[in-house]
Amino acid sequence: MTANELRKKYLDFFESKGHTIIPSASLIPRETDASTLFTTAGMHPLVPYLLGEEHPGGKRVANVQKCIRTSDVDDVGDNRHLTFFEMLGNWSFGDYFKKEAIEWSFEFLTDKENGLGLDHERLYVTVFKGEDGIPRDEESILIWQDVFKQKTGFDAEVAGDDEMIKGNIKIIPLGEDDNFWIAGKTGPCGPDTEMFYDTRPEEGQMNGKFSDLVKSGRLIEVWNDVFMEYEKKADGT
């Protein structure tokens, strides 16, 4: 699949879910955004709408946003970090939330006709485990368990604090550094759930600590749903 084919398949999929397709914004942020030198994520140009301003495209939009990422420049050169990249994004402004976002993510990744047709048995997901007074994302855990059960017949279990993946474990709770997202020092933020794919199934059943499996390249992130339930203020609240 070429990059153009991937872009088209993604946008067509979310257009079929009622999203308005919008163009990429500039790599240079709007003048009122002093939080970053470059557009580093798809949410940057959309912050006013995430905070309540009405978007001309409606409550559901999707795009392919050009980004320059400098915060993790030291990691560029491995199997998953780039300086310039395009971020595929589907956005809800006060419309759908976790249930639809997670279900559509799984559908696009695994559907053989309208999605990428990935093997669902090779998918693993992370969720926010709770930290700094913010509770664990139990809602996402329950949604994922239901998705795995309804779509695959699999009873997905949740990893413990040791992050070990073995047996039926498919859901790994992680801390703020991994599963709580904010772009810049202030603005919309919230827990996220990330999807990872097993790139080396020939090595047999997954058995090991999640972070080690990512570092080794066996698990690689393929999707991230961010749930912007909070807004971080300049005073740190």
Secondary structure as the mmCIF struct_conf table of DSSP 4:
data_model
#
loop_
_struct_conf.conf_type_id
_struct_conf.id
_struct_conf.beg_label_comp_id
_struct_conf.beg_label_asym_id
_struct_conf.beg_label_seq_id
_struct_conf.end_label_comp_id
_struct_conf.end_label_asym_id
_struct_conf.end_label_seq_id
HELX_RH_AL_P HELX_RH_AL_P1 ALA A 3 GLU A 15
TURN_TY1_P TURN_TY1_P1 SER A 16 GLY A 18
HELX_LH_PP_P HELX_LH_PP_P1 HIS A 19 HIS A 19
STRN STRN1 THR A 20 ILE A 21
BEND BEND1 LEU A 27 ILE A 28
HELX_LH_PP_P HELX_LH_PP_P2 PRO A 29 ARG A 30
TURN_TY1_P TURN_TY1_P2 GLU A 31 THR A 32
BEND BEND2 SER A 35 SER A 35
BEND BEND3 LEU A 37 PHE A 38
BEND BEND4 ALA A 41 ALA A 41
TURN_TY1_P TURN_TY1_P3 GLY A 42 MET A 43
HELX_RH_3T_P HELX_RH_3T_P1 HIS A 44 LEU A 46
HELX_RH_AL_P HELX_RH_AL_P2 VAL A 47 LEU A 50
TURN_TY1_P TURN_TY1_P4 LEU A 51 GLY A 52
HELX_LH_PP_P HELX_LH_PP_P3 GLU A 53 HIS A 55
TURN_TY1_P TURN_TY1_P5 PRO A 56 GLY A 57
BEND BEND5 LYS A 59 LYS A 59
STRN STRN2 ARG A 60 ILE A 68
TURN_TY1_P TURN_TY1_P6 SER A 71 ASP A 72
HELX_RH_3T_P HELX_RH_3T_P2 VAL A 73 ASP A 75
TURN_TY1_P TURN_TY1_P7 VAL A 76 GLY A 77
BEND BEND6 ASP A 78 ARG A 80
BEND BEND7 THR A 83 THR A 83
STRN STRN3 PHE A 84 SER A 92
BEND BEND8 PHE A 93 ASP A 95
HELX_RH_AL_P HELX_RH_AL_P3 LYS A 98 THR A 110
TURN_TY1_P TURN_TY1_P8 LYS A 112 ASN A 114
BEND BEND9 GLY A 115 GLY A 115
HELX_RH_3T_P HELX_RH_3T_P3 HIS A 120 ARG A 122
STRN STRN4 LEU A 123 PHE A 128
STRN STRN5 GLU A 131 GLU A 131
TURN_TY1_P TURN_TY1_P9 ASP A 132 GLY A 133
STRN STRN6 ILE A 134 ILE A 134
HELX_LH_PP_P HELX_LH_PP_P4 PRO A 135 ARG A 136
HELX_RH_AL_P HELX_RH_AL_P4 GLU A 138 THR A 152
STRN STRN7 GLU A 157 VAL A 158
TURN_TY1_P TURN_TY1_P10 ASP A 161 ASP A 162
STRN STRN8 MET A 164 ILE A 165
TURN_TY1_P TURN_TY1_P11 GLY A 167 ASN A 168
STRN STRN9 ILE A 169 LEU A 174
HELX_RH_AL_P HELX_RH_AL_P5 GLU A 176 ASN A 179
STRN STRN10 PHE A 180 ILE A 182
BEND BEND10 ALA A 183 THR A 186
STRN STRN11 GLY A 187 ASP A 198
BEND BEND11 THR A 199 THR A 199
HELX_RH_3T_P HELX_RH_3T_P4 PRO A 201 GLU A 203
BEND BEND12 GLN A 205 GLN A 205
STRN STRN12 GLY A 208 LYS A 209
HELX_RH_AL_P HELX_RH_AL_P6 PHE A 210 LYS A 215
TURN_TY1_P TURN_TY1_P12 SER A 216 GLY A 217
BEND BEND13 ARG A 218 ARG A 218
STRN STRN13 LEU A 219 VAL A 226
STRN STRN14 TYR A 230 LYS A 232
TURN_TY1_P TURN_TY1_P13 ALA A 234 ASP A 235
#
